[in-house]
Amino acid sequence: MKPLRIAAFGDMVSPAAVALFEKKIGCFKRENQVDFVIVNGENAAKGNGLDPDSALSLRQSGADVVTGGNHTLRRFDLYPFLDDEPWLIRPINYPDSVPGMGYVISDTPYGRIMVINVMGCVYMDSLNSPFDTVDRLLAKEKGNYDLCVMDVHGEATSEKAALAHYFDGRIDAIFGTHTHVQTSDIRILKRNTGFITDLGMCGPVDSILGVDPQKVIDKFRTKLPTQFKAASGPCSLEGALFTLQAGKGCIEAKSFRIHE
């Protein structure tokens, strides 16, 4: 099979980031010969979380799969949408009673690709083990996909790295989300799994993790409850490109940053 080139975008923060994605994604795909796009839509809606309108905007402008994280289920209006739209997924290690699915298998001209969304447990919600949960999924879907990638939504870099090494050679590309800061460690592991600890953020540049800096400063200085809001000003889009080939794993991996 011909290699498949995937663009994975980090956490979307604010509608302004969604608007920049809509503006830039077409040209970016053409210039980089991108075949498949994955976006973490975790905080794409105004305030935080993800709502149906934001998810649809990402999908209609070029995202093949939208993944989530610890804020995804805060928006009750998204629950029916999670059940009805297979391209919109949330972390697989939530209880089975939670709306939506934690993975999707998509048909492409270059083979069937399984996209998994899982959440770490260190400094995060106490969910099922990401190691055991994904192990069971790979066994269940064996033979039903040609390529596999995974979004690990987690706080601890060590946990993300442990998952990458544990699934090295079994998942073709693994990328971290959640911390909103792009790491410089993108590489191909020993058994040909592409890995980056965190893709970074799609959101306002002059910010603290996408938030108005003064709001964060007030929180640190006063210790009082603070209503965060997205920062204003120009945005950037951060992520990584992975070139994958069935039977060979990841053959190229590099990070990117798109400025407004």
N, C-alpha and C positions, 0 to 999 in steps of 0.2 A: 504494500500500500504506500501511496505517496505520503510524505510527512505532513502532519497537521500542525499549524501554527496557532497557538492560543495566546490571547492577551488577557491577563488577569488584572483587574483594577482594584485598588484598596478601598477601604471604607468611604462611602459617599457621605459627606457631611454638608447638609443644607441644600435647599432647592437651587441655589446658585451653582453648586457643583454639578447637579443634574443638568442644568442649562448648558454648562460648559461641555459636559460629556456629549450632549445632543449636537452641539456645534462642531466638535472636533472629531468625533469617532469615525465618521465617514472617510475623511482624508487620512486619518491615522491608519485605518484598516488598509486602504489602498497603498499607502507609502510603505507599510511594513508587511504587506502580503498576509494579513491576518485572516484566518479561516473561522475562528470561533472566539467569542468574547464572554468572559465571566466577570460580573461586577458584584462586589459586596455592597448591598444597598442598606446596610445596617442603620444609618442615620440620615437617609436621604430626605425625609419629610421635615417640615418646619418644626422646630423644637427638638425632637429626636425620634428615633424609631423609623418605621417604614409604613407608608399608607398606600392604598391601591393606586392612587393617581401617580405617585412617585415611581412605584414599581412599573406601571404601564409606560410611563415616559422613558424609563431606562430600556425596557423591552422593545418598544417601538422605534427607538433611535439606534438600536444596534446590539443590545445585550442578548446573548443566547440563553444565559442562565443568570439569575440573580440569587445570591446567597445572603445569609443573615447572620445573626449572632444574639447576644444577650439582651438587646433592645428590641428585637424584631417583634416579639409577642406582646409588647406594651400597647400596641394599637389594636383594639378589639375589632375595628372595622376591617382589619386585614385577615381575620380568621377565615371567613368564607373564601376569600381570594386564595389563601394558602391551600385550601382543599381543592379548589377548582383549576388552578393553574400549575401544571407540572414543572414549568420552567422556573418557578419561584420556590426555593427550598429554605429550610431552617435547620439548625443543628440536629443531627440524627440522634444524638444521645439524650434528648428530652424524652419523657415518658411517652408511650405509644398513644396515650389519650390526647396529646397535644395536637392541634390542627396542623395539617400539612405533612410533607415528607422531608426526609433528610438527604435525599439523593435523587438524581434523575439520570436516565440513560437516553442520550440523544443520538439520532442517526445523522451522519454527515457523509459527504462523498468520500471521506478518507477513513471511514470505519465508525463503529459505535463507541461513543465516549461516555463514560460514567463520571458524573461530577458529584462529589460527596462534600457535605458541609458538616463539620463536627466542632464541638466546643471543648476547650480545655477546662480542667477542674481546679487548677491551682489559682487561688485568689479570684475565682469565679463562682458561679452557682454550683451547688453540689449535684452534678448530673451523673449519669452512668459513665463508666470508664470509657474514654474515647478509644483506647487500645482494644478492649474486648468488643465494643460495639462495632467498630470497623472491621475487625477480624471476622465477626459473624456475617457482616454484609458481604465481604469479599467471597466467603464460602458460599453464601446463598446465591449470589449472582454470577458465580464462576461459569464461563462460557457464554455469557450474555453481553459481553462488552469486549472491545478491542484495545481501548485506552482508558486510563483512569487518572483523574486529578482530584485533589482534596484541598479545601479551604479549612484551615485550622484557626478558629476564632478563639484566641487565647491571650492571657496576660503574660505568662512566664515564658521567656525565651527558651529555657531549658526544657520545658514540656513540649514546646513546638519542635525543637531539635530532636528530642527523644522519639516523638512520633515519626519524624522524617526518617531517622535511622532505623526504627523498628519496621517501617513499611518500605524501606529502600529495596527496589527491585520488584515490588508488588504493586506500587502506585507510581505512575510515570512522572507526576509533578505534584509537589506539596508546597503550599504557600500559606504563610501566616497572615492574619488580619487582627484588628482590634486595637493595637497600640497607637495607630495613626502616625507612626514614625518609620520611614523606610530604612531598612537595614542594608548594610553594604556587603552582605555575605552570600549573595546569590552564587550558586554553584551546582555542579552535577555530582551526586554522591557515588560511592564505589560501585553500586549495582544499577547505576544509570537512572536514578530518580533526581529530577530537577528540584531544587529547594531554595527558598528564601524565607528567613525568619518572619519578616513582615513586609507586605507590599507597600505600606505607607498609607497616605490619605488622599482623597479627592475632596478638596475644600479650600477655604480661605487661607492664603499664604501668611498674612500678618495676623496670626492667631496663636492660641495655645490649644493644640489638638483640634482646631476648627472653631474654638469658642472665643468670644470677645475677651481679650487679655485682662481687661480691668475686672471682669466678673470673677475670673480665676484668682487674681491677686486678692480681691476682697475676701474670697473664701479662705485663702491661706492666712490672711492677716487677722480676720475677725473670728474665724471658726463658726460663723453663723450660717444658717441655711441661705443659699444663694440661687436665684433663678438664672441658670445659664442661658445664653443666647448665642447664635452663630455670629462670628465676626463678619464684618463687611469688607469690601475691597476685592481685588483680583484673586482668582482661584488658580490652582494647579491640579493636574491629575497624575497620580503616581501608580505604578504597578510593575508588572514584569511580563516578558515575552518568553514562552517556552515552545520549542519545536520538538514535537513528539513523533515517533514512528513505531507502529505496532511491532512488537517483538524485539525492539531495540531500546525502548525507553526514551529518555530525553537526550537529544543530540545537540541542543543549543539552549542556553538560558541567559537572559540579560534583563536588567531593570530599565525603567524609563521614567521620565517626568515630562509632562506636557504643560507648558505655561500658557496663560490666557493671552 
